[in-house]
Amino acid sequence: MGRYISLVAAACMVLYGYDASVYNSVQGSKNWVAYFDKPNDNLIGLINTAYTIGAIIGGFFFGGPVADYLGRKVGMSIGCILVIISTFIQAFTPRHHLGGFIAGRVIIGFGQGIALTSGPIYIGELAPSEIRGKIMAFWQLFYSVGSFICFWVAYATAKYKKNIGDWDWKTVVMFQLLVPTLILILMPTLPATPRWWIKRHGNIEKAREALRRVRDTDEDVEREIMEIREALEFEKEAISSNYSALWKDRSVRKRLLLAFIINGGQQITGQGSLNSYSTKIYQKVFKDANTIMLINALNATFGILFTLNAAWTVDRFGRKFLLIAGGIGMGLCMIIAATVETQTPTLAGGAKSHEVSISIVFLLFLFIFFCKFSSLKPK
């Protein structure tokens, strides 16, 4: 049962992986470009930034309070509902009204910010300690699963774009309904977390009921209940019962700063740019849209394989070593790829030679290899 509920919560990461690839995919559709009057590069950047703004507001300002006061399950559910709403907004925005599409991007970012805050908390509080590391590996894996689904759907629709017209990109957007709908269907089968029951409601019996569904013995349940109560009492008396505890305790403050640095550093490695703009990058190298869609789909497929490899190597080599090696590897890949692209001649049609194209694709695939095992952050 512990594995089941943890995997359902980890599926929230599929939302992020799929959506991070949706906008990347639709940029490659000539029908989407024509539908919104050929947006220039500034508007393309604005659309992506709109999602980020929504995610920052949802995750930073609302994710924590929603998870704390309404519960982790409610946080995940609200995120899924907002994703569903925004999916319809994006797919059925009237022609020429790019503002509606941008509004949908803001809402989906807001919803995912809330869901992606509640999901890891839920896993951390209910997953058995002996499988918590593996579950968090699945958390990263599900990001790649989301990208995998999105890019292969995009590749399939691109093959028939002449027959389906605007539905080549609308189908990609609408497939985003699949996972949040499934999560919402399964959500009633999940218990609320015991820590939330005790902290917000002082309900020990409800906490016991939740733990009995995921722990093997009554002794395990009672021991964990005691640990939760002691931890909450310590936070209340020795530090603080609110968010100021993050700054008051020196050891917590140090870990918080490390988390900021590691997570912030991961976001500026280029992974986010590659997820959002790989289509634009490959358009400088290849002229055939189907080739670009296929490369994106293969990239997502290898992302799953690389993440599975990371789940195996993380306990063998340690998180710290992989984090450092991955950072160095990603940096070298980006430097070499940029050098190859800028220092090689461009052919008459606007593309690169076959050899240069293959080299750039290889380097970006290698970047994903390093990225995946360095994304399994230190505990």
HUVEN-V699159 format. One record per residue. N is the residue number from 1. D_CENTER is the distance of its C-alpha to the mean C-alpha in Angstrom with 1 decimal. Layout:
n:N d_center:D_CENTER
n:N d_center:D_CENTER
This chain:
n:1 d_center:24.2
n:2 d_center:22.0
n:3 d_center:20.0
n:4 d_center:19.7
n:5 d_center:18.5
n:6 d_center:16.0
n:7 d_center:14.5
n:8 d_center:14.6
n:9 d_center:12.6
n:10 d_center:10.1
n:11 d_center:9.8
n:12 d_center:7.9
n:13 d_center:4.7
n:14 d_center:6.6
n:15 d_center:6.6
n:16 d_center:3.4
n:17 d_center:4.6
n:18 d_center:7.9
n:19 d_center:8.1
n:20 d_center:7.3
n:21 d_center:10.1
n:22 d_center:12.3
n:23 d_center:13.8
n:24 d_center:14.3
n:25 d_center:16.1
n:26 d_center:18.3
n:27 d_center:19.5
n:28 d_center:21.3
n:29 d_center:23.1
n:30 d_center:26.6
n:31 d_center:26.9
n:32 d_center:23.9
n:33 d_center:25.5
n:34 d_center:28.9
n:35 d_center:27.7
n:36 d_center:26.6
n:37 d_center:29.6
n:38 d_center:28.2
n:39 d_center:26.0
n:40 d_center:26.7
n:41 d_center:24.4
n:42 d_center:24.4
n:43 d_center:23.2
n:44 d_center:20.5
n:45 d_center:19.3
n:46 d_center:19.9
n:47 d_center:17.7
n:48 d_center:14.6
n:49 d_center:15.8
n:50 d_center:16.2
n:51 d_center:12.6
n:52 d_center:12.1
n:53 d_center:15.2
n:54 d_center:14.1
n:55 d_center:10.9
n:56 d_center:13.3
n:57 d_center:16.0
n:58 d_center:14.1
n:59 d_center:12.3
n:60 d_center:15.2
n:61 d_center:18.2
n:62 d_center:17.5
n:63 d_center:14.8
n:64 d_center:17.1
n:65 d_center:20.3
n:66 d_center:19.0
n:67 d_center:17.9
n:68 d_center:21.2
n:69 d_center:23.6
n:70 d_center:22.5
n:71 d_center:20.7
n:72 d_center:17.3
n:73 d_center:17.9
n:74 d_center:18.8
n:75 d_center:15.7
n:76 d_center:13.5
n:77 d_center:16.2
n:78 d_center:16.4
n:79 d_center:12.8
n:80 d_center:13.3
n:81 d_center:16.7
n:82 d_center:15.6
n:83 d_center:13.1
n:84 d_center:16.2
n:85 d_center:18.5
n:86 d_center:16.7
n:87 d_center:16.5
n:88 d_center:20.3
n:89 d_center:20.8
n:90 d_center:19.1
n:91 d_center:20.9
n:92 d_center:24.2
n:93 d_center:24.6
n:94 d_center:28.2
n:95 d_center:29.1
n:96 d_center:29.5
n:97 d_center:27.6
n:98 d_center:24.6
n:99 d_center:24.4
n:100 d_center:23.4
n:101 d_center:20.4
n:102 d_center:19.4
n:103 d_center:19.9
n:104 d_center:17.5
n:105 d_center:14.8
n:106 d_center:15.6
n:107 d_center:15.6
n:108 d_center:12.3
n:109 d_center:10.8
n:110 d_center:13.0
n:111 d_center:12.1
n:112 d_center:8.4
n:113 d_center:9.6
n:114 d_center:12.0
n:115 d_center:10.1
n:116 d_center:7.5
n:117 d_center:10.8
n:118 d_center:12.9
n:119 d_center:11.1
n:120 d_center:11.6
n:121 d_center:14.9
n:122 d_center:15.9
n:123 d_center:15.3
n:124 d_center:17.2
n:125 d_center:20.0
n:126 d_center:20.7
n:127 d_center:19.7
n:128 d_center:22.8
n:129 d_center:22.9
n:130 d_center:23.9
n:131 d_center:20.7
n:132 d_center:18.2
n:133 d_center:17.4
n:134 d_center:17.0
n:135 d_center:14.7
n:136 d_center:12.3
n:137 d_center:12.7
n:138 d_center:11.7
n:139 d_center:8.5
n:140 d_center:7.7
n:141 d_center:9.7
n:142 d_center:8.0
n:143 d_center:5.1
n:144 d_center:8.5
n:145 d_center:10.1
n:146 d_center:8.4
n:147 d_center:9.4
n:148 d_center:12.6
n:149 d_center:13.5
n:150 d_center:13.1
n:151 d_center:15.0
n:152 d_center:17.7
n:153 d_center:18.3
n:154 d_center:18.6
n:155 d_center:21.0
n:156 d_center:23.0
n:157 d_center:23.5
n:158 d_center:24.4
n:159 d_center:27.2
n:160 d_center:28.8
n:161 d_center:28.1
n:162 d_center:31.9
n:163 d_center:32.3
n:164 d_center:29.5
n:165 d_center:29.4
n:166 d_center:26.7
n:167 d_center:25.1
n:168 d_center:23.8
n:169 d_center:20.9
n:170 d_center:21.2
n:171 d_center:20.6
n:172 d_center:17.3
n:173 d_center:16.3
n:174 d_center:18.0
n:175 d_center:16.4
n:176 d_center:13.3
n:177 d_center:15.7
n:178 d_center:15.7
n:179 d_center:13.0
n:180 d_center:13.3
n:181 d_center:17.1
n:182 d_center:17.1
n:183 d_center:15.3
n:184 d_center:17.9
n:185 d_center:20.7
n:186 d_center:19.9
n:187 d_center:19.4
n:188 d_center:23.2
n:189 d_center:23.5
n:190 d_center:21.5
n:191 d_center:23.5
n:192 d_center:22.7
n:193 d_center:22.4
n:194 d_center:25.8
n:195 d_center:25.1
n:196 d_center:24.4
n:197 d_center:27.6
n:198 d_center:29.6
n:199 d_center:28.4
n:200 d_center:28.3
n:201 d_center:31.0
n:202 d_center:33.0
n:203 d_center:33.0
n:204 d_center:33.6
n:205 d_center:34.4
n:206 d_center:31.2
n:207 d_center:29.3
n:208 d_center:31.6
n:209 d_center:30.9
n:210 d_center:27.2
n:211 d_center:27.7
n:212 d_center:30.3
n:213 d_center:27.8
n:214 d_center:25.8
n:215 d_center:28.5
n:216 d_center:31.4
n:217 d_center:34.4
n:218 d_center:35.7
n:219 d_center:36.2
n:220 d_center:32.5
n:221 d_center:31.9
n:222 d_center:34.6
n:223 d_center:33.6
n:224 d_center:30.0
n:225 d_center:31.4
n:226 d_center:33.7
n:227 d_center:31.0
n:228 d_center:28.9
n:229 d_center:32.1
n:230 d_center:33.2
n:231 d_center:29.9
n:232 d_center:29.9
n:233 d_center:33.6
n:234 d_center:33.0
n:235 d_center:30.3
n:236 d_center:32.7
n:237 d_center:35.9
n:238 d_center:35.0
n:239 d_center:32.1
n:240 d_center:30.9
n:241 d_center:29.5
n:242 d_center:27.2
n:243 d_center:24.6
n:244 d_center:27.5
n:245 d_center:27.3
n:246 d_center:24.5
n:247 d_center:27.1
n:248 d_center:30.4
n:249 d_center:29.9
n:250 d_center:30.1
n:251 d_center:28.1
n:252 d_center:25.3
n:253 d_center:25.4
n:254 d_center:25.2
n:255 d_center:22.2
n:256 d_center:20.5
n:257 d_center:21.4
n:258 d_center:20.2
n:259 d_center:16.8
n:260 d_center:16.8
n:261 d_center:18.1
n:262 d_center:15.7
n:263 d_center:12.5
n:264 d_center:14.2
n:265 d_center:15.5
n:266 d_center:12.3
n:267 d_center:11.2
n:268 d_center:14.8
n:269 d_center:15.2
n:270 d_center:14.6
n:271 d_center:11.3
n:272 d_center:10.0
n:273 d_center:13.5
n:274 d_center:13.6
n:275 d_center:10.6
n:276 d_center:12.3
n:277 d_center:15.8
n:278 d_center:16.5
n:279 d_center:18.7
n:280 d_center:20.6
n:281 d_center:21.0
n:282 d_center:22.3
n:283 d_center:24.6
n:284 d_center:26.5
n:285 d_center:27.2
n:286 d_center:27.5
n:287 d_center:29.3
n:288 d_center:28.5
n:289 d_center:25.5
n:290 d_center:25.4
n:291 d_center:25.2
n:292 d_center:22.2
n:293 d_center:20.4
n:294 d_center:21.5
n:295 d_center:20.3
n:296 d_center:16.8
n:297 d_center:16.9
n:298 d_center:18.5
n:299 d_center:16.0
n:300 d_center:13.2
n:301 d_center:15.8
n:302 d_center:16.6
n:303 d_center:13.0
n:304 d_center:13.4
n:305 d_center:16.9
n:306 d_center:15.9
n:307 d_center:13.5
n:308 d_center:16.3
n:309 d_center:18.7
n:310 d_center:16.7
n:311 d_center:17.0
n:312 d_center:20.7
n:313 d_center:21.4
n:314 d_center:19.7
n:315 d_center:22.6
n:316 d_center:25.1
n:317 d_center:24.7
n:318 d_center:22.9
n:319 d_center:19.7
n:320 d_center:21.7
n:321 d_center:23.2
n:322 d_center:20.1
n:323 d_center:18.4
n:324 d_center:21.6
n:325 d_center:22.1
n:326 d_center:18.6
n:327 d_center:19.0
n:328 d_center:22.5
n:329 d_center:21.5
n:330 d_center:18.8
n:331 d_center:21.3
n:332 d_center:24.1
n:333 d_center:22.2
n:334 d_center:21.4
n:335 d_center:25.0
n:336 d_center:26.6
n:337 d_center:24.6
n:338 d_center:25.5
n:339 d_center:29.0
n:340 d_center:29.4
n:341 d_center:28.3
n:342 d_center:30.5
n:343 d_center:33.5
n:344 d_center:34.1
n:345 d_center:36.0
n:346 d_center:34.6
n:347 d_center:36.5
n:348 d_center:38.5
n:349 d_center:35.9
n:350 d_center:33.2
n:351 d_center:31.5
n:352 d_center:31.8
n:353 d_center:33.9
n:354 d_center:32.7
n:355 d_center:32.7
n:356 d_center:30.8
n:357 d_center:28.1
n:358 d_center:27.7
n:359 d_center:27.6
n:360 d_center:24.7
n:361 d_center:22.7
n:362 d_center:23.5
n:363 d_center:22.5
n:364 d_center:19.0
n:365 d_center:18.5
n:366 d_center:19.9
n:367 d_center:17.5
n:368 d_center:14.6
n:369 d_center:16.8
n:370 d_center:17.2
n:371 d_center:13.6
n:372 d_center:12.5
n:373 d_center:15.2
n:374 d_center:15.0
n:375 d_center:11.4
n:376 d_center:13.1
n:377 d_center:14.4
n:378 d_center:17.9
n:379 d_center:18.7
